[in-house]
Amino acid sequence: MTSFLPPSDRIWWKVPVGREEVVWIAIALTWCLIMFLMMPYWHIYGKQNLSNEAYQTTPAKFGAKVEEMIKAHKVRDESGMPVVAPPAGSDVYMLGRLWQWWPILELEKDKSYRLHLSSMDWQHGFSIQPINVNLQIVPGYEMVLTVTPDKAGEYGVICNEYCGIGHHTMLGKIYVK
């Protein structure tokens, strides 16, 4: 076996580092430290990260909670789907299943709710449009987040994790009055 170039006489880790390389290493290290320190700042002051909770559950237990909430707070049907208007400050349940977010929620503006989310079958994404709320919803876990809608209107709930052939039809609604 031969080589086009003879082996180097120097050991690479003993070669002195050039001035240009030291400058670029210093710039990269400084930028890494800035980004590292910005992460807690963005979390505390940027209001960009959701503070949520997660609990283990089963699809049967979570489905029973959703049915109980619907039975207690249903106000009407819309396209064959129940519309639920729970009282302010209460626990609100919404489940994802192939291929819908169920039920439709009707919330009050400037009132807080504890929104419980879970999946009955596959991993789904929970995204409220046009605001920036984005969670992964996994079967066997109940995600809980506190929401306080500050603008009235109709909000779309979409699944943003591919969940099968009907993924593009997985939509839900939240009304804020």
C-alpha positions in Angstrom: 0.0 0.0 0.0 1.4 3.4 -1.0 0.5 7.0 -0.5 0.9 10.0 -2.7 2.3 12.1 0.1 4.8 10.9 2.7 3.6 10.9 6.3 3.9 14.2 8.1 6.9 14.5 10.4 4.8 16.6 12.9 2.2 15.4 15.4 -1.0 17.4 14.7 -1.8 18.2 18.4 1.6 19.8 18.9 1.3 22.2 16.0 0.7 25.8 17.3 -2.7 27.2 16.6 -2.8 30.2 14.3 -4.0 33.6 15.3 -7.0 33.5 13.0 -8.1 30.2 14.4 -7.9 31.6 18.0 -10.1 34.6 17.0 -12.8 32.3 15.4 -12.8 30.0 18.5 -13.2 33.1 20.7 -16.1 34.4 18.6 -17.8 31.0 18.6 -17.4 30.6 22.4 -18.7 34.1 23.0 -21.7 33.4 20.8 -22.4 30.1 22.6 -22.3 31.8 26.0 -24.7 34.6 24.8 -27.2 32.0 23.5 -26.9 29.9 26.6 -27.7 32.9 28.8 -30.5 34.0 26.6 -32.4 30.7 27.1 -33.5 31.4 30.7 -34.1 35.1 29.8 -36.5 34.1 26.9 -38.3 31.7 29.2 -38.9 34.2 32.0 -39.3 37.5 30.2 -40.1 36.5 26.6 -43.4 34.7 27.3 -42.6 32.3 24.5 -42.5 29.0 26.4 -45.6 27.3 27.8 -45.5 26.3 31.4 -47.4 23.0 31.4 -47.9 19.8 33.4 -48.0 16.2 32.2 -49.7 13.2 34.0 -50.0 9.6 33.0 -53.5 8.4 32.1 -55.2 5.9 29.9 -57.5 6.6 26.9 -60.4 5.1 28.8 -60.0 7.3 31.9 -59.4 10.5 29.8 -62.4 9.7 27.6 -64.6 9.4 30.6 -63.5 12.8 31.9 -64.3 14.4 28.5 -67.7 12.7 28.4 -68.5 13.9 32.0 -67.5 17.5 31.0 -69.7 17.4 27.9 -72.6 16.0 29.8 -72.3 18.8 32.4 -71.6 21.8 30.1 -72.9 21.1 26.6 -74.7 24.1 25.1 -75.4 23.0 21.5 -74.3 20.8 18.6 -72.4 22.1 15.6 -72.0 19.8 12.6 -72.7 16.8 14.8 -70.1 17.8 17.3 -70.9 19.0 20.9 -70.1 22.6 21.8 -69.1 22.9 25.5 -69.1 26.1 27.5 -67.5 25.3 30.9 -67.5 27.9 33.7 -64.4 30.2 34.1 -61.7 28.8 36.2 -62.7 25.2 35.6 -60.9 22.2 34.1 -61.6 21.9 30.3 -60.9 18.6 28.5 -60.2 18.1 24.8 -59.1 14.9 23.1 -57.4 14.1 19.9 -58.4 11.1 17.9 -58.3 10.1 14.3 -59.0 12.7 12.8 -60.6 15.3 15.0 -60.1 17.5 18.0 -63.2 16.8 20.2 -65.3 18.6 21.5 -65.6 22.3 20.4 -64.9 24.6 23.3 -66.6 28.0 24.0 -64.5 30.0 26.5 -64.9 33.5 28.0 -62.4 36.3 27.2 -60.0 37.2 30.0 -61.0 34.2 32.1 -58.5 31.4 32.9 -59.1 27.7 32.3 -57.0 24.6 32.9 -57.0 22.9 29.5 -56.4 19.1 29.6 -55.3 17.4 26.4 -54.7 13.8 25.5 -54.7 11.5 22.5 -56.9 8.4 22.2 -54.8 6.6 19.5 -51.6 8.2 18.0 -49.2 11.1 18.6 -50.9 14.3 17.6 -49.8 17.9 17.5 -51.9 20.6 19.2 -51.6 24.0 17.6 -54.0 26.9 18.1 -54.1 29.2 15.1 -53.4 32.1 14.7 -51.6 32.3 18.1 -48.4 30.5 19.0 -49.5 27.6 21.1 -47.9 24.3 20.1 -47.7 21.0 22.0 -47.2 17.3 21.3 -50.0 15.2 22.5 -49.1 11.6 23.2 -51.4 8.7 24.1 -51.1 7.7 27.8 -50.3 11.2 28.9 -52.5 14.1 29.9 -51.0 17.5 29.1 -52.4 20.4 31.2 -51.8 24.0 30.5 -53.5 27.2 31.8 -55.0 29.3 29.1 -56.4 32.8 29.4 -57.9 34.0 26.1 -57.4 37.7 25.7 -59.1 38.2 22.3 -62.6 37.2 21.2 -63.0 35.2 18.1 -62.9 31.8 16.5 -59.6 29.9 16.8 -58.7 26.9 14.8 -57.0 23.8 16.4 -54.9 21.8 14.0 -52.8 18.7 14.3 -49.3 19.5 13.3 -47.8 16.0 13.8 -48.4 13.6 10.9 -50.9 11.1 12.3 -52.1 9.2 9.2 -53.9 9.4 6.0 -56.6 11.8 7.3 -54.1 14.1 9.1 -54.9 17.1 6.8 -58.6 16.9 8.0 -57.8 16.9 11.8 -59.3 20.2 12.8 -61.0 21.6 15.9 -62.4 24.9 17.1 -62.3 27.1 20.2 -64.7 30.0 20.4 -63.8 32.9 22.7 -66.7 35.2 23.6 
